[in-house]
Structures are given as C-alpha cells and as structure tokens.
Amino acid sequence: MKQFVITMITVIVLISFMFILSGCKLEIEATDNTVSASVDGDTTEKVDNIIDWIKERLSRLFDTDKEEQQNV
C-alpha cells in the first residue's frame, strides 16, 4: 500500500510540473459563496495536447489498440 501511495504522489507531482512548465495559465476568483476558474485558449489547447499525449502513452503501455482490434 505504501508503494502505491508513493507512486500516486509521484504521478501527481510530475503531472503538475508538466502543466506548470508548459505555461498553462489558470485564473481563479473567489467571492463570498462562489469560486470561478477560467483558462485562456492557448492553455486549453496545451492541456488537450498533454491529455492526448498521456492517452497515447497509456495505450502503448497497456496495448489498448490490440484489445480493440480483437473485439471488432
């Protein structure tokens, strides 16, 4: 269990640094009872590209393409 927690923390830290180093901008505003967050268009595109990159790597790691071809 300890190894799992360490792995999850490492993944979260690495993903956070990836978003920070890619120049993503997040604006958060808080009022009395609400919190609103927004990102600019460049950030949205960068985040989408990062998520696509992660999905591609995970599909390579777990061979999801081969499983999908077998199901067809």
N, C-alpha and C positions, 0 to 999 in steps of 0.2 A: 504494500500500500504506500509505503514511504517513497519508493521509486516512482510510482505513478504520480504522486503529488509533485515531486521534483520535476518530472517530465512535463507536466501540465504548466507549472510555473515557468519553466524554460521556454516552452512554446509561446506562452502569453507575452513574455518579455521580448522574445525575438520578433513576434508579430508587431508589438508596439514600436520597437525600434525601426522596423521596416516602414511603418506608416510615418514615423517622425522623419526618417531620413529621406523619404520620397517627397517631402514638402507638403504633405496634406494639411489643410487648414480647417479647423473646426471652431465655429463660434457658438458659444453657449451663453444665453442670457437667462437670468433668474429674476423673477419678481416675487411678490408675496406668496402666491399659491401655484405658480407655474414655472416651468423650465422649458426653454425652447432652444433647439440646436439647429444649425444650418451649416452647409458647406458650399463652396463655390463650384462652378462647373468643372474646372481643372481637377479639383480634388475628387469629384465624383468619378471622372474618367480614370484617374490614377487608382482609386480604390477598386473600381471594376476590373482594371487590368491586373491588379495584385490578386484579387479573388480568382480571376481566371487562371493566373499563373499557379496559385495554390491548388486549384482543382486539377489542373493538368498534372502537377507533380503527384498528387494523391492518386490519380487514376493510373499513373505509371507504377506507383508503389504497390497498389492493390490490384492491378491488372483488371480494372473495371471494363475496359473495352472488350477483352476476351469473353468476359461473362455475358456482356450484352449481345455479342455475336452468337453465343451458344443458345441464348434464349430466343433468337429470331428464327 
